[in-house]
Each structure stands twice: as C-alpha cells, then as structure tokens.
Amino acid sequence: MNEAYNAILRCIDYLENQQKTGYYEATHQMQFPNIYSRSNDYDFHEGVVFQRAIICDALLDAQDTDFKINTKGLVQDIQLLINSKCADVAAGWRYFPTLQYLPPDADDLGQILQVLVRTHVDNISELVDEAIELIFTQGKYSDGSFETWIVDHNDQSDTNKFMLKAIETMWGKGPDVEVMANLLYALNMYNPKKYHSEIKEGCQFIIRSLVSPGYWNSTWYTDKFYATFVCSRLISIIFPSSDILNNVHAFIVSSQKQDGAWGNKEGNPLQTSLVLLSLMAIMLSGRTVKRTVIDKGIECLVSSQTEQGSWRGTPFIQMNTNRVDTLRGEGHPRIITYKSNTITSAFCLKALSQFYLNNIKL
C-alpha cells in the first residue's frame, strides 16, 4: 500500500507539471488533406480534447481517494474542454477541433460528459443534450447500437455536407462497441432515468458483441484491453449478474504474464492498468477476484514507474486510414497509432487510485 501511495503522489505531480505545458506531450498531431484546396496540400491538426478529459478523470479518481490535486488547474482544464465544443455545427466535440470535415463523435462526448458530471458543471444540459438527441434520433439502429459520428442530416450547411461526405469516403460508418460503452456509461452517470432504455438496449448489444473467450475488440484503440475495460465497467453496473463477466474474468486471469503485466509480447503499463480497472469493475459487481492477481499487477505498475513519476507510452489510439475500403472488403487496413507517456500515466493513476480506494474490499 505504501508503494502504491507513493506512486500516486509522484504521478499526480507529473500530470500537474504536464498541465502547465498544455499537455504538449499528450497532444495528437496529424496531417490531413486540405479538401478546400485544388492542389494536394495537407494541413496540420492537433487533438488534445479527449486526452485532457482522460487526464481530468484520472485526477478526479485520485481526489476521490483523498489525494490533494491542483483544483485551480482542474477548473482551467474543464473550462478549456467547454470552450472546445464545436461552434460551427450543433453537436458536441471533435477529436481534432480544427479539422472541419471531421464530425463530432460519441467518444469525445462520453469522456467529456463524465468529467462534467463529476465536477457538477451547472449548464451540462446546454452543452450535451442536443448531441445526445441527435445520436438517438438519427444515429440509432434497431439492434440498440448507434453511430460513433454525431451529425444532423437535416443540416444543409456546407460544413455539414463536407462531414457527411467524409464519413462516406474517409471515416467509415457503423457502431463501435468501445465508443458505445464509454457514452452509455456517461449517460448512466448523467441521467439514468431519462436514458434507461437506450442504456439497456445498447448494453445488450455490447454483451452480444463479446468475442470468445472473453474480450471485446476495438475499432479505434490498439489491443483488446481498452474495449474490455469500458465494456466490463458498463456491464458491471447495468447487468451485474451477467455471465459474460465470468468469461471476461477468466480470460483476463489466464492472460496475465509471469511478472504481473498484461498486453502483447512482454506486456506494458497501459494494458496492465486497463486490465486492473476491468478487474476492479468486475469485483464491484459482487464477484470474487483473486487478490494475488491484482496485487501482482499493481506491483508491476509500481516497479515500472519512472523517476519522473510517469510510465512509458505504448500505442493507445489506432486509426485505419483505409477504413472505408476495408469495410467494403476492398484493400487492406493501413493502421497508424498514437501513444503518450502522459495518457499511459493517467490510466496508471486511475488504476492505482481505485486499487487504493477499494483495497479493503479485495
């Protein structure tokens, strides 16, 4: 426990120092075609909205465990999140705010909504309700799933037309279970009564999407453990008696490395923290989780922390730049990835904080 406590303190200090730089290390930088140019020009775009929300969420977990955080910095981050909301279209946040033909998406909405609810922002409904309505009136399918992209098909503006065309030619369509789980979890925090049927039906779709022997695949994230975390976290709350949580638990336990880590090859801190978060969610559903499994994972995290209080980044987000053709069965995926020491550290902090908070129950 002392080792986890000290690791949390070091990580809080690291993340708050990163906040002073505007989370420069965590910023996702990419080039995209300039569709307004007749030449083959590319423009440079940066995304840190989603990352800032993940970091705020992790710091709030530490605060819930009675660790002191810089509340002034947190308030500044929340205001920056609010200010990043799309001004040219009606719904939500873009991952790359300056990329006009990228639609707002349900993943950014879900991650930001969690932070807004946890910090009791006054005008949440003004910020999110229109986007949520568009998802369930224009993006929902009969099987309970829904689209990741948030667009108003009745909007005749040039910007909206460009976004719709880009979905067809670049971004691709269809539900993504990890995005669904992240938003549905946020909606259950925000207004579970109002969105009861959407949460239940979406959760049932996610349950049906489980891959044997006990995990979920991601569209937008590397490896399987991010999707497994957000899906198991949701199901543990909405359907805590579901047998699939037993399958997930068994798969996770069988996948642990000798040194306590999880992930491809030798394992890594990011995937290890995501698995630990999954196990603690499953535990809170009322199931028994072996303390030795979690303890080994925590020990692995603590031992791999750097002197700066961070953990080394490994690929987190993945984008298939050939997604549309791949969905059509034409061509092969062209995957590019994003990684960040800061984001890996945020998930490690979240896992350590929840371990510290719930340790007496393990």
BALOBA-1460 file (C-alpha; in Angstrom, 3 decimals):
// residues 362
<rec num="1" residu="m" x="0.000" y="0.000" z="0.000"/>
<rec num="2" residu="n" x="2.827" y="2.438" z="0.778"/>
<rec num="3" residu="e" x="4.352" y="1.793" z="-2.652"/>
<rec num="4" residu="a" x="1.012" y="2.469" z="-4.365"/>
<rec num="5" residu="y" x="0.507" y="5.591" z="-2.254"/>
<rec num="6" residu="n" x="3.890" y="6.999" z="-3.214"/>
<rec num="7" residu="a" x="3.395" y="6.103" z="-6.871"/>
<rec num="8" residu="i" x="0.103" y="8.027" z="-6.881"/>
<rec num="9" residu="l" x="1.774" y="11.099" z="-5.380"/>
<rec num="10" residu="r" x="4.557" y="11.018" z="-7.976"/>
<rec num="11" residu="c" x="2.095" y="10.606" z="-10.839"/>
<rec num="12" residu="i" x="-0.123" y="13.477" z="-9.671"/>
<rec num="13" residu="d" x="2.954" y="15.689" z="-9.608"/>
<rec num="14" residu="y" x="3.936" y="14.544" z="-13.117"/>
<rec num="15" residu="l" x="0.466" y="15.156" z="-14.589"/>
<rec num="16" residu="e" x="0.153" y="18.577" z="-12.979"/>
<rec num="17" residu="n" x="3.514" y="19.549" z="-14.450"/>
<rec num="18" residu="q" x="2.237" y="18.401" z="-17.839"/>
<rec num="19" residu="q" x="-0.827" y="20.583" z="-17.340"/>
<rec num="20" residu="k" x="1.442" y="23.631" z="-17.228"/>
<rec num="21" residu="t" x="2.589" y="22.819" z="-20.783"/>
<rec num="22" residu="g" x="-0.969" y="22.409" z="-22.071"/>
<rec num="23" residu="y" x="-0.331" y="18.657" z="-22.183"/>
<rec num="24" residu="y" x="2.028" y="19.133" z="-25.096"/>
<rec num="25" residu="e" x="3.429" y="15.599" z="-24.788"/>
<rec num="26" residu="a" x="-0.092" y="14.139" z="-24.942"/>
<rec num="27" residu="t" x="-1.172" y="16.182" z="-27.968"/>
<rec num="28" residu="h" x="-2.016" y="14.054" z="-31.005"/>
<rec num="29" residu="q" x="-0.563" y="15.679" z="-34.111"/>
<rec num="30" residu="m" x="-1.532" y="14.611" z="-37.635"/>
<rec num="31" residu="q" x="-1.710" y="15.878" z="-41.198"/>
<rec num="32" residu="f" x="-4.926" y="15.665" z="-43.209"/>
<rec num="33" residu="p" x="-5.772" y="16.594" z="-46.804"/>
<rec num="34" residu="n" x="-6.992" y="20.152" z="-47.370"/>
<rec num="35" residu="i" x="-10.240" y="19.432" z="-49.169"/>
<rec num="36" residu="y" x="-10.764" y="23.117" z="-49.888"/>
<rec num="37" residu="s" x="-7.586" y="23.256" z="-51.988"/>
<rec num="38" residu="r" x="-7.304" y="22.124" z="-55.597"/>
<rec num="39" residu="s" x="-3.735" y="21.008" z="-55.019"/>
<rec num="40" residu="n" x="-2.581" y="18.079" z="-52.919"/>
<rec num="41" residu="d" x="-1.988" y="20.262" z="-49.870"/>
<rec num="42" residu="y" x="-2.098" y="18.872" z="-46.347"/>
<rec num="43" residu="d" x="-2.924" y="20.760" z="-43.186"/>
<rec num="44" residu="f" x="-1.558" y="20.117" z="-39.715"/>
<rec num="45" residu="h" x="-4.092" y="19.445" z="-36.933"/>
<rec num="46" residu="e" x="-3.741" y="18.824" z="-33.207"/>
<rec num="47" residu="g" x="-6.009" y="16.987" z="-30.799"/>
<rec num="48" residu="v" x="-5.824" y="17.207" z="-27.028"/>
<rec num="49" residu="v" x="-9.513" y="17.483" z="-26.056"/>
<rec num="50" residu="f" x="-10.050" y="13.758" z="-25.495"/>
<rec num="51" residu="q" x="-6.680" y="13.495" z="-23.767"/>
<rec num="52" residu="r" x="-7.444" y="16.380" z="-21.401"/>
<rec num="53" residu="a" x="-10.718" y="14.709" z="-20.406"/>
<rec num="54" residu="i" x="-8.942" y="11.400" z="-19.673"/>
<rec num="55" residu="i" x="-6.374" y="13.186" z="-17.502"/>
<rec num="56" residu="c" x="-9.040" y="15.146" z="-15.607"/>
<rec num="57" residu="d" x="-10.938" y="11.917" z="-14.958"/>
<rec num="58" residu="a" x="-7.812" y="10.253" z="-13.541"/>
<rec num="59" residu="l" x="-7.048" y="13.213" z="-11.295"/>
<rec num="60" residu="l" x="-10.636" y="13.145" z="-10.036"/>
<rec num="61" residu="d" x="-10.154" y="9.483" z="-9.119"/>
<rec num="62" residu="a" x="-7.103" y="10.468" z="-7.082"/>
<rec num="63" residu="q" x="-9.099" y="13.265" z="-5.438"/>
<rec num="64" residu="d" x="-11.868" y="10.801" z="-4.536"/>
<rec num="65" residu="t" x="-9.203" y="8.802" z="-2.721"/>
<rec num="66" residu="d" x="-8.371" y="11.903" z="-0.654"/>
<rec num="67" residu="f" x="-5.223" y="12.808" z="-2.538"/>
<rec num="68" residu="k" x="-4.725" y="16.529" z="-2.967"/>
<rec num="69" residu="i" x="-4.823" y="17.809" z="-6.534"/>
<rec num="70" residu="n" x="-4.478" y="21.264" z="-8.036"/>
<rec num="71" residu="t" x="-8.141" y="22.314" z="-8.188"/>
<rec num="72" residu="k" x="-7.285" y="25.559" z="-9.969"/>
<rec num="73" residu="g" x="-5.637" y="23.603" z="-12.772"/>
<rec num="74" residu="l" x="-8.605" y="21.233" z="-12.906"/>
<rec num="75" residu="v" x="-11.036" y="24.151" z="-13.249"/>
<rec num="76" residu="q" x="-8.907" y="25.591" z="-16.053"/>
<rec num="77" residu="d" x="-8.910" y="22.259" z="-17.865"/>
<rec num="78" residu="i" x="-12.680" y="21.923" z="-17.564"/>
<rec num="79" residu="q" x="-13.189" y="25.404" z="-18.966"/>
<rec num="80" residu="l" x="-10.888" y="24.554" z="-21.872"/>
<rec num="81" residu="l" x="-12.976" y="21.445" z="-22.532"/>
<rec num="82" residu="i" x="-16.154" y="23.512" z="-22.556"/>
<rec num="83" residu="n" x="-14.569" y="26.107" z="-24.835"/>
<rec num="84" residu="s" x="-13.523" y="23.375" z="-27.279"/>
<rec num="85" residu="k" x="-17.123" y="22.486" z="-28.097"/>
<rec num="86" residu="c" x="-17.906" y="22.819" z="-31.803"/>
<rec num="87" residu="a" x="-19.094" y="26.271" z="-32.802"/>
<rec num="88" residu="d" x="-19.800" y="25.573" z="-36.485"/>
<rec num="89" residu="v" x="-22.123" y="22.584" z="-36.014"/>
<rec num="90" residu="a" x="-24.708" y="21.789" z="-33.380"/>
<rec num="91" residu="a" x="-23.383" y="18.682" z="-31.678"/>
<rec num="92" residu="g" x="-20.533" y="18.112" z="-29.313"/>
<rec num="93" residu="w" x="-16.769" y="17.911" z="-29.724"/>
<rec num="94" residu="r" x="-14.353" y="16.930" z="-32.496"/>
<rec num="95" residu="y" x="-11.260" y="14.883" z="-31.703"/>
<rec num="96" residu="f" x="-9.307" y="17.321" z="-33.899"/>
<rec num="97" residu="p" x="-11.154" y="20.612" z="-33.272"/>
<rec num="98" residu="t" x="-9.767" y="22.446" z="-36.329"/>
<rec num="99" residu="l" x="-10.490" y="19.642" z="-38.820"/>
<rec num="100" residu="q" x="-13.823" y="20.859" z="-40.143"/>
<rec num="101" residu="y" x="-14.775" y="17.771" z="-42.114"/>
<rec num="102" residu="l" x="-14.272" y="15.560" z="-39.065"/>
<rec num="103" residu="p" x="-17.677" y="15.188" z="-37.350"/>
<rec num="104" residu="p" x="-18.152" y="15.415" z="-33.589"/>
<rec num="105" residu="d" x="-18.202" y="11.944" z="-32.080"/>
<rec num="106" residu="a" x="-19.820" y="9.997" z="-29.265"/>
<rec num="107" residu="d" x="-16.473" y="9.032" z="-27.713"/>
<rec num="108" residu="d" x="-15.357" y="12.602" z="-27.039"/>
<rec num="109" residu="l" x="-18.875" y="13.380" z="-25.845"/>
<rec num="110" residu="g" x="-18.863" y="10.451" z="-23.421"/>
<rec num="111" residu="q" x="-15.428" y="11.180" z="-21.979"/>
<rec num="112" residu="i" x="-16.132" y="14.887" z="-21.514"/>
<rec num="113" residu="l" x="-19.613" y="14.260" z="-20.102"/>
<rec num="114" residu="q" x="-18.114" y="12.047" z="-17.381"/>
<rec num="115" residu="v" x="-15.869" y="14.912" z="-16.280"/>
<rec num="116" residu="l" x="-18.690" y="17.477" z="-16.438"/>
<rec num="117" residu="v" x="-20.941" y="15.290" z="-14.279"/>
<rec num="118" residu="r" x="-18.212" y="14.528" z="-11.761"/>
<rec num="119" residu="t" x="-17.396" y="18.224" z="-11.336"/>
<rec num="120" residu="h" x="-21.063" y="19.317" z="-11.182"/>
<rec num="121" residu="v" x="-20.892" y="21.822" z="-14.035"/>
<rec num="122" residu="d" x="-24.077" y="23.919" z="-13.945"/>
<rec num="123" residu="n" x="-25.041" y="24.056" z="-17.620"/>
<rec num="124" residu="i" x="-24.400" y="20.446" z="-18.649"/>
<rec num="125" residu="s" x="-27.719" y="20.103" z="-20.473"/>
<rec num="126" residu="e" x="-26.950" y="23.118" z="-22.661"/>
<rec num="127" residu="l" x="-23.625" y="21.540" z="-23.597"/>
<rec num="128" residu="v" x="-24.644" y="17.939" z="-24.332"/>
<rec num="129" residu="d" x="-28.387" y="17.393" z="-24.764"/>
<rec num="130" residu="e" x="-28.555" y="18.338" z="-28.433"/>
<rec num="131" residu="a" x="-25.731" y="15.954" z="-29.298"/>
<rec num="132" residu="i" x="-27.300" y="13.108" z="-27.323"/>
<rec num="133" residu="e" x="-30.642" y="13.680" z="-29.046"/>
<rec num="134" residu="l" x="-29.017" y="13.514" z="-32.485"/>
<rec num="135" residu="i" x="-27.355" y="10.210" z="-31.626"/>
<rec num="136" residu="f" x="-30.618" y="8.550" z="-30.651"/>
<rec num="137" residu="t" x="-32.904" y="10.154" z="-33.224"/>
<rec num="138" residu="q" x="-30.658" y="9.946" z="-36.289"/>
<rec num="139" residu="g" x="-27.836" y="7.542" z="-35.433"/>
<rec num="140" residu="k" x="-29.510" y="4.669" z="-33.597"/>
<rec num="141" residu="y" x="-30.137" y="1.219" z="-35.093"/>
<rec num="142" residu="s" x="-32.915" y="-1.240" z="-34.291"/>
<rec num="143" residu="d" x="-30.490" y="-3.609" z="-32.511"/>
<rec num="144" residu="g" x="-29.696" y="-0.979" z="-29.866"/>
<rec num="145" residu="s" x="-26.387" y="0.120" z="-31.356"/>
<rec num="146" residu="f" x="-25.641" y="3.607" z="-32.652"/>
<rec num="147" residu="e" x="-23.208" y="5.503" z="-34.828"/>
<rec num="148" residu="t" x="-20.000" y="6.998" z="-33.489"/>
<rec num="149" residu="w" x="-20.331" y="10.153" z="-35.606"/>
<rec num="150" residu="i" x="-22.799" y="12.809" z="-34.498"/>
<rec num="151" residu="v" x="-24.327" y="14.591" z="-37.476"/>
<rec num="152" residu="d" x="-27.606" y="16.308" z="-38.239"/>
<rec num="153" residu="h" x="-28.740" y="15.010" z="-41.610"/>
<rec num="154" residu="n" x="-31.186" y="17.913" z="-41.864"/>
<rec num="155" residu="d" x="-28.407" y="20.497" z="-41.662"/>
<rec num="156" residu="q" x="-27.805" y="21.907" z="-45.141"/>
<rec num="157" residu="s" x="-24.690" y="23.909" z="-44.279"/>
<rec num="158" residu="d" x="-21.522" y="23.411" z="-46.326"/>
<rec num="159" residu="t" x="-19.656" y="22.219" z="-43.245"/>
<rec num="160" residu="n" x="-22.218" y="19.513" z="-42.569"/>
<rec num="161" residu="k" x="-22.180" y="18.415" z="-46.210"/>
<rec num="162" residu="f" x="-18.403" y="18.065" z="-46.061"/>
<rec num="163" residu="m" x="-18.687" y="15.999" z="-42.863"/>
<rec num="164" residu="l" x="-21.279" y="13.658" z="-44.379"/>
<rec num="165" residu="k" x="-19.149" y="13.172" z="-47.486"/>
<rec num="166" residu="a" x="-16.076" y="12.475" z="-45.355"/>
<rec num="167" residu="i" x="-17.972" y="9.797" z="-43.410"/>
<rec num="168" residu="e" x="-18.755" y="8.059" z="-46.690"/>
<rec num="169" residu="t" x="-15.260" y="8.387" z="-48.159"/>
<rec num="170" residu="m" x="-12.845" y="8.568" z="-45.202"/>
<rec num="171" residu="w" x="-14.099" y="7.863" z="-41.690"/>
<rec num="172" residu="g" x="-16.492" y="4.978" z="-42.285"/>
<rec num="173" residu="k" x="-19.827" y="4.118" z="-40.689"/>
<rec num="174" residu="g" x="-21.178" y="1.660" z="-38.175"/>
<rec num="175" residu="p" x="-21.252" y="1.189" z="-34.395"/>
<rec num="176" residu="d" x="-18.061" y="0.818" z="-32.358"/>
<rec num="177" residu="v" x="-18.620" y="-1.061" z="-29.092"/>
<rec num="178" residu="e" x="-15.915" y="0.753" z="-27.124"/>
<rec num="179" residu="v" x="-17.377" y="4.134" z="-28.109"/>
<rec num="180" residu="m" x="-20.873" y="2.975" z="-27.235"/>
<rec num="181" residu="a" x="-19.747" y="1.717" z="-23.827"/>
<rec num="182" residu="n" x="-17.975" y="4.964" z="-22.985"/>
<rec num="183" residu="l" x="-21.002" y="7.106" z="-23.833"/>
<rec num="184" residu="l" x="-23.557" y="4.801" z="-22.198"/>
<rec num="185" residu="y" x="-21.500" y="4.801" z="-19.003"/>
<rec num="186" residu="a" x="-21.532" y="8.607" z="-19.087"/>
<rec num="187" residu="l" x="-25.287" y="8.693" z="-19.704"/>
<rec num="188" residu="n" x="-25.836" y="6.425" z="-16.716"/>
<rec num="189" residu="m" x="-23.944" y="8.979" z="-14.630"/>
<rec num="190" residu="y" x="-25.775" y="11.924" z="-16.188"/>
<rec num="191" residu="n" x="-29.436" y="10.920" z="-16.377"/>
<rec num="192" residu="p" x="-30.035" y="7.168" z="-15.979"/>
<rec num="193" residu="k" x="-33.806" y="7.536" z="-15.762"/>
<rec num="194" residu="k" x="-34.172" y="9.529" z="-18.982"/>
<rec num="195" residu="y" x="-31.862" y="7.267" z="-20.990"/>
<rec num="196" residu="h" x="-32.817" y="3.981" z="-19.332"/>
<rec num="197" residu="s" x="-33.976" y="2.208" z="-22.497"/>
<rec num="198" residu="e" x="-31.051" y="3.445" z="-24.622"/>
<rec num="199" residu="i" x="-28.558" y="2.320" z="-21.971"/>
<rec num="200" residu="k" x="-30.194" y="-1.095" z="-21.555"/>
<rec num="201" residu="e" x="-30.545" y="-1.790" z="-25.296"/>
<rec num="202" residu="g" x="-27.031" y="-0.566" z="-26.035"/>
<rec num="203" residu="c" x="-25.622" y="-2.687" z="-23.236"/>
<rec num="204" residu="q" x="-27.378" y="-5.759" z="-24.589"/>
<rec num="205" residu="f" x="-25.813" y="-5.130" z="-27.997"/>
<rec num="206" residu="i" x="-22.393" y="-4.873" z="-26.341"/>
<rec num="207" residu="i" x="-22.973" y="-8.150" z="-24.486"/>
<rec num="208" residu="r" x="-23.799" y="-9.842" z="-27.796"/>
<rec num="209" residu="s" x="-20.585" y="-8.446" z="-29.275"/>
<rec num="210" residu="l" x="-18.284" y="-10.226" z="-26.825"/>
<rec num="211" residu="v" x="-15.559" y="-12.198" z="-28.575"/>
<rec num="212" residu="s" x="-14.841" y="-15.719" z="-27.342"/>
<rec num="213" residu="p" x="-13.159" y="-16.452" z="-24.969"/>
<rec num="214" residu="g" x="-13.915" y="-13.196" z="-23.122"/>
<rec num="215" residu="y" x="-12.948" y="-9.820" z="-24.535"/>
<rec num="216" residu="w" x="-14.087" y="-7.078" z="-26.918"/>
<rec num="217" residu="n" x="-12.280" y="-5.799" z="-29.989"/>
<rec num="218" residu="s" x="-11.782" y="-2.074" z="-30.570"/>
<rec num="219" residu="t" x="-12.143" y="-0.053" z="-33.731"/>
<rec num="220" residu="w" x="-10.198" y="2.971" z="-32.505"/>
<rec num="221" residu="y" x="-7.858" y="1.512" z="-29.886"/>
<rec num="222" residu="t" x="-4.935" y="-0.876" z="-30.003"/>
<rec num="223" residu="d" x="-5.095" y="-4.317" z="-28.452"/>
<rec num="224" residu="k" x="-8.273" y="-5.599" z="-26.813"/>
<rec num="225" residu="f" x="-7.986" y="-4.328" z="-23.269"/>
<rec num="226" residu="y" x="-9.327" y="-0.776" z="-23.622"/>
<rec num="227" residu="a" x="-12.616" y="-2.062" z="-25.066"/>
<rec num="228" residu="t" x="-12.691" y="-4.790" z="-22.422"/>
<rec num="229" residu="f" x="-12.311" y="-2.173" z="-19.702"/>
<rec num="230" residu="v" x="-15.048" y="0.223" z="-20.841"/>
<rec num="231" residu="c" x="-17.448" y="-2.605" z="-21.729"/>
<rec num="232" residu="s" x="-16.959" y="-4.560" z="-18.494"/>
<rec num="233" residu="r" x="-17.209" y="-1.337" z="-16.472"/>
<rec num="234" residu="l" x="-20.614" y="-0.630" z="-18.020"/>
<rec num="235" residu="i" x="-21.968" y="-4.174" z="-17.780"/>
<rec num="236" residu="s" x="-20.855" y="-4.471" z="-14.147"/>
<rec num="237" residu="i" x="-23.257" y="-1.623" z="-13.366"/>
<rec num="238" residu="i" x="-26.163" y="-2.288" z="-15.736"/>
<rec num="239" residu="f" x="-26.174" y="-6.115" z="-15.798"/>
<rec num="240" residu="p" x="-24.002" y="-7.117" z="-12.817"/>
<rec num="241" residu="s" x="-25.280" y="-10.704" z="-12.828"/>
<rec num="242" residu="s" x="-24.413" y="-11.290" z="-16.498"/>
<rec num="243" residu="d" x="-22.453" y="-14.500" z="-17.028"/>
<rec num="244" residu="i" x="-20.168" y="-12.839" z="-19.556"/>
<rec num="245" residu="l" x="-18.369" y="-11.082" z="-16.715"/>
<rec num="246" residu="n" x="-17.242" y="-14.555" z="-15.606"/>
<rec num="247" residu="n" x="-15.870" y="-15.133" z="-19.111"/>
<rec num="248" residu="v" x="-14.067" y="-11.796" z="-19.067"/>
<rec num="249" residu="h" x="-12.601" y="-12.520" z="-15.643"/>
<rec num="250" residu="a" x="-11.367" y="-15.947" z="-16.714"/>
<rec num="251" residu="f" x="-9.800" y="-14.571" z="-19.881"/>
<rec num="252" residu="i" x="-8.041" y="-11.774" z="-18.004"/>
<rec num="253" residu="v" x="-6.610" y="-14.096" z="-15.350"/>
<rec num="254" residu="s" x="-5.344" y="-16.539" z="-17.983"/>
<rec num="255" residu="s" x="-3.692" y="-13.685" z="-19.912"/>
<rec num="256" residu="q" x="-1.524" y="-12.340" z="-17.088"/>
<rec num="257" residu="k" x="2.232" y="-12.511" z="-17.640"/>
<rec num="258" residu="q" x="4.620" y="-14.047" z="-15.167"/>
<rec num="259" residu="d" x="5.682" y="-10.613" z="-13.887"/>
<rec num="260" residu="g" x="2.067" y="-9.496" z="-13.373"/>
<rec num="261" residu="a" x="1.698" y="-7.478" z="-16.575"/>
<rec num="262" residu="w" x="-0.800" y="-7.725" z="-19.432"/>
<rec num="263" residu="g" x="-0.518" y="-6.876" z="-23.116"/>
<rec num="264" residu="n" x="1.178" y="-8.148" z="-26.254"/>
<rec num="265" residu="k" x="4.599" y="-9.782" z="-26.009"/>
<rec num="266" residu="e" x="6.077" y="-8.827" z="-22.621"/>
<rec num="267" residu="g" x="3.135" y="-6.650" z="-21.579"/>
<rec num="268" residu="n" x="3.127" y="-2.933" z="-20.822"/>
<rec num="269" residu="p" x="1.845" y="-0.444" z="-18.214"/>
<rec num="270" residu="l" x="-1.038" y="0.861" z="-20.351"/>
<rec num="271" residu="q" x="-2.661" y="-2.506" z="-20.973"/>
<rec num="272" residu="t" x="-1.890" y="-3.596" z="-17.404"/>
<rec num="273" residu="s" x="-3.694" y="-0.574" z="-15.971"/>
<rec num="274" residu="l" x="-6.697" y="-1.143" z="-18.254"/>
<rec num="275" residu="v" x="-6.950" y="-4.780" z="-17.152"/>
<rec num="276" residu="l" x="-6.690" y="-3.816" z="-13.480"/>
<rec num="277" residu="l" x="-9.541" y="-1.342" z="-13.991"/>
<rec num="278" residu="s" x="-11.575" y="-4.140" z="-15.599"/>
<rec num="279" residu="l" x="-10.914" y="-6.472" z="-12.678"/>
<rec num="280" residu="m" x="-11.908" y="-3.860" z="-10.131"/>
<rec num="281" residu="a" x="-15.123" y="-3.157" z="-12.046"/>
<rec num="282" residu="i" x="-15.901" y="-6.880" z="-12.069"/>
<rec num="283" residu="m" x="-15.120" y="-7.059" z="-8.355"/>
<rec num="284" residu="l" x="-17.588" y="-4.256" z="-7.640"/>
<rec num="285" residu="s" x="-20.299" y="-6.274" z="-9.415"/>
<rec num="286" residu="g" x="-20.092" y="-8.656" z="-6.461"/>
<rec num="287" residu="r" x="-17.701" y="-11.239" z="-7.863"/>
<rec num="288" residu="t" x="-14.666" y="-12.573" z="-6.102"/>
<rec num="289" residu="v" x="-11.387" y="-11.561" z="-7.695"/>
<rec num="290" residu="k" x="-8.147" y="-13.177" z="-6.526"/>
<rec num="291" residu="r" x="-6.144" y="-10.645" z="-4.585"/>
<rec num="292" residu="t" x="-2.892" y="-12.157" z="-5.835"/>
<rec num="293" residu="v" x="-3.819" y="-11.394" z="-9.450"/>
<rec num="294" residu="i" x="-4.474" y="-7.723" z="-8.708"/>
<rec num="295" residu="d" x="-1.536" y="-7.398" z="-6.317"/>
<rec num="296" residu="k" x="0.889" y="-8.728" z="-8.940"/>
<rec num="297" residu="g" x="-0.484" y="-6.262" z="-11.485"/>
<rec num="298" residu="i" x="-0.161" y="-3.354" z="-9.050"/>
<rec num="299" residu="e" x="3.383" y="-4.384" z="-8.139"/>
<rec num="300" residu="c" x="4.244" y="-4.494" z="-11.842"/>
<rec num="301" residu="l" x="2.886" y="-0.966" z="-12.328"/>
<rec num="302" residu="v" x="4.694" y="0.466" z="-9.328"/>
<rec num="303" residu="s" x="8.006" y="-1.105" z="-10.338"/>
<rec num="304" residu="s" x="7.788" y="0.274" z="-13.887"/>
<rec num="305" residu="q" x="7.156" y="3.901" z="-12.904"/>
<rec num="306" residu="t" x="9.943" y="6.264" z="-13.955"/>
<rec num="307" residu="e" x="11.780" y="8.668" z="-11.671"/>
<rec num="308" residu="q" x="9.691" y="11.499" z="-13.179"/>
<rec num="309" residu="g" x="6.505" y="9.835" z="-11.937"/>
<rec num="310" residu="s" x="5.355" y="8.745" z="-15.398"/>
<rec num="311" residu="w" x="5.059" y="5.484" z="-17.303"/>
<rec num="312" residu="r" x="6.335" y="4.861" z="-20.814"/>
<rec num="313" residu="g" x="3.765" y="5.277" z="-23.512"/>
<rec num="314" residu="t" x="2.739" y="2.443" z="-25.782"/>
<rec num="315" residu="p" x="0.254" y="2.594" z="-28.694"/>
<rec num="316" residu="f" x="-3.206" y="3.566" z="-27.452"/>
<rec num="317" residu="i" x="-5.311" y="5.009" z="-30.277"/>
<rec num="318" residu="q" x="-5.292" y="3.460" z="-33.733"/>
<rec num="319" residu="m" x="-6.759" y="4.815" z="-36.963"/>
<rec num="320" residu="n" x="-7.314" y="2.799" z="-40.102"/>
<rec num="321" residu="t" x="-6.717" y="5.346" z="-42.869"/>
<rec num="322" residu="n" x="-8.218" y="2.857" z="-45.334"/>
<rec num="323" residu="r" x="-11.294" y="2.110" z="-43.219"/>
<rec num="324" residu="v" x="-13.958" y="2.759" z="-45.845"/>
<rec num="325" residu="d" x="-12.394" y="0.392" z="-48.382"/>
<rec num="326" residu="t" x="-11.711" y="-2.152" z="-45.652"/>
<rec num="327" residu="l" x="-15.368" y="-2.122" z="-44.594"/>
<rec num="328" residu="r" x="-16.301" y="-2.723" z="-48.228"/>
<rec num="329" residu="g" x="-13.950" y="-5.680" z="-48.388"/>
<rec num="330" residu="e" x="-11.594" y="-3.783" z="-50.675"/>
<rec num="331" residu="g" x="-7.925" y="-3.310" z="-49.832"/>
<rec num="332" residu="h" x="-6.129" y="-3.818" z="-46.548"/>
<rec num="333" residu="p" x="-6.122" y="-1.773" z="-43.333"/>
<rec num="334" residu="r" x="-3.498" y="0.971" z="-43.093"/>
<rec num="335" residu="i" x="-3.095" y="1.491" z="-39.361"/>
<rec num="336" residu="i" x="-1.427" y="4.480" z="-37.744"/>
<rec num="337" residu="t" x="-1.154" y="4.744" z="-33.975"/>
<rec num="338" residu="y" x="-0.816" y="7.316" z="-31.229"/>
<rec num="339" residu="k" x="0.952" y="6.860" z="-27.922"/>
<rec num="340" residu="s" x="1.733" y="9.135" z="-24.990"/>
<rec num="341" residu="n" x="3.583" y="8.851" z="-21.691"/>
<rec num="342" residu="t" x="1.017" y="11.246" z="-20.212"/>
<rec num="343" residu="i" x="-2.019" y="9.207" z="-21.237"/>
<rec num="344" residu="t" x="-0.451" y="5.940" z="-20.107"/>
<rec num="345" residu="s" x="0.327" y="7.636" z="-16.785"/>
<rec num="346" residu="a" x="-3.267" y="8.860" z="-16.449"/>
<rec num="347" residu="f" x="-4.615" y="5.307" z="-16.775"/>
<rec num="348" residu="c" x="-1.983" y="4.020" z="-14.362"/>
<rec num="349" residu="l" x="-3.037" y="6.712" z="-11.870"/>
<rec num="350" residu="k" x="-6.677" y="5.721" z="-12.318"/>
<rec num="351" residu="a" x="-5.895" y="2.062" z="-11.664"/>
<rec num="352" residu="l" x="-3.707" y="2.795" z="-8.638"/>
<rec num="353" residu="s" x="-6.266" y="5.201" z="-7.173"/>
<rec num="354" residu="q" x="-9.094" y="2.707" z="-7.499"/>
<rec num="355" residu="f" x="-6.894" y="-0.016" z="-6.016"/>
<rec num="356" residu="y" x="-6.024" y="2.235" z="-3.098"/>
<rec num="357" residu="l" x="-9.667" y="3.214" z="-2.574"/>
<rec num="358" residu="n" x="-11.023" y="-0.335" z="-2.779"/>
<rec num="359" residu="n" x="-8.093" y="-2.209" z="-1.255"/>
<rec num="360" residu="i" x="-10.017" y="-3.133" z="1.871"/>
<rec num="361" residu="k" x="-12.568" y="-4.971" z="-0.302"/>
<rec num="362" residu="l" x="-10.048" y="-7.019" z="-2.260"/>
